[in-house]
Amino acid sequence: MKDKHNRNISYIRISVTDRCNLRCSYCMPQEGIIKKQHSEVLSLEEIYQVVHACTFLGISKVRITGGEPLIRKGLVSLIEKLSKLEQIKEVALTTNGILLPKYAKELKEAGLKRVNISLDTLNSDKYREITSFGKLQDVLAGIEAAKKVGLTPVKLNTVLIGCFNDEEIEDFVKLTIDEPIDVRFIELMPIGQAAGWAKSRFIPNTTVLDKCSDLAPVESIDASSPAKYYRLPNAKGRVGLINPISHGFCADCNRIRLTADGKLKPCLHSDDEIDIKTLMREKNGSLEDAIKEAIYSKPLQHELNQKDSKPIDRDMFRIGG
């Protein structure tokens, strides 16, 4: 289905939980969160119903996110059901990687195609600092587990943070030389209560090109991807730049989002939401019509680059990475 700006919306990102086993500074409050009751989040069956309805409107790609999605009980079974929907061509997952050694084989057998793994530093001490208590070796083991079972190409999502990991850019880029992985640098976005912290640490992704002048642009395999890709000479992998702040990609946005508590978000950076959990449980409307409304109400672009723009109320962990 196309939105009112003639963009073909074919992709839904679904947060299955707002809980996480880490406390990354730009995503989740250090003191933790108030845990939602079981009844406050969509059941896995309700999530399946939403995706099934989406398939009649042209959605063909699903990405499962969190929080940390692998802590949601029953997730492997949900992925298996989603992957069997004829219209769904790809089910992917974004994770911090810590639980992949346990679940990678099951996920692959269930029909998961590939994983994006969040990794903001290659330094053990700094990893513990940014995540509050995480262990770098756990993530590295997760990357190896994904590669071993064929959840490839592995993509590493690295949020670029001033005065934290900008001196590691070259090290991340070098990971692509001998391994067929994509390292994707993502600009730090001002979202929720971490917005002030994010603005003070923001640096543009052009910093990557300044530090690594040998990177040459390559054509993206997926035209709808927000990443612009580059490659070092003879490297097996690629370097992607995702620039929501310095160079917005709204004109090519092809996605909607579903939060764990049952809200459809037409745009990540807007507080506009459609409550489908209430609709489904009270049976007071058409689920398909609600999805159509979400698609058709997508704004032309976000307002992050405007001088007086304000961050959205939801924190990133309550939306889905």
Stockholm file with secondary structure:
# STOCKHOLM 1.0

chainA/1-321         MKDKHNRNISYIRISVTDRCNLRCSYCMPQEGIIKKQHSEVLSLEEIYQVVHACTFLGISKVRITGGEPLIRKGLVSLIEKLSKLEQIKEVALTTNGILLPKYAKELKEAGLKRVNISLDTLNSDKYREITSFGKLQDVLAGIEAAKKVGLTPVKLNTVLIGCFNDEEIEDFVKLTIDEPIDVRFIELMPIGQAAGWAKSRFIPNTTVLDKCSDLAPVESIDASSPAKYYRLPNAKGRVGLINPISHGFCADCNRIRLTADGKLKPCLHSDDEIDIKTLMREKNGSLEDAIKEAIYSKPLQHELNQKDSKPIDRDMFRIGG
#=GR chainA/1-321 SS CBCTTSCBCCEEEEECCSCCSCCCTTTSCTTCCCCCCGGGSCCHHHHHHHHHHHHTTTCCEEEEESSCGGGSTTHHHHHHHHHTSTTCCEEEEEECSTTHHHHHHHHHHHTCCEEEEECCCSCHHHHHHHHSSCCHHHHHHHHHHHHHHTCCSCEEEEEECTTTTGGGHHHHHHHHHHSCCEEEEEECCCCGGGHHHHHHHCCCTHHHHHHCTTCEECCCSSTTCSCEEEECTTCSSEEEEECTTTSCCGGGCCEEEECTTSEEESCTTCCCCEEHHHHHHHTCSCHHHHHHHHHHTCCSSCCTTSTTCCCCSSCGGGTCC
#=GC SS_cons         CBCTTSCBCCEEEEECCSCCSCCCTTTSCTTCCCCCCGGGSCCHHHHHHHHHHHHTTTCCEEEEESSCGGGSTTHHHHHHHHHTSTTCCEEEEEECSTTHHHHHHHHHHHTCCEEEEECCCSCHHHHHHHHSSCCHHHHHHHHHHHHHHTCCSCEEEEEECTTTTGGGHHHHHHHHHHSCCEEEEEECCCCGGGHHHHHHHCCCTHHHHHHCTTCEECCCSSTTCSCEEEECTTCSSEEEEECTTTSCCGGGCCEEEECTTSEEESCTTCCCCEEHHHHHHHTCSCHHHHHHHHHHTCCSSCCTTSTTCCCCSSCGGGTCC
//
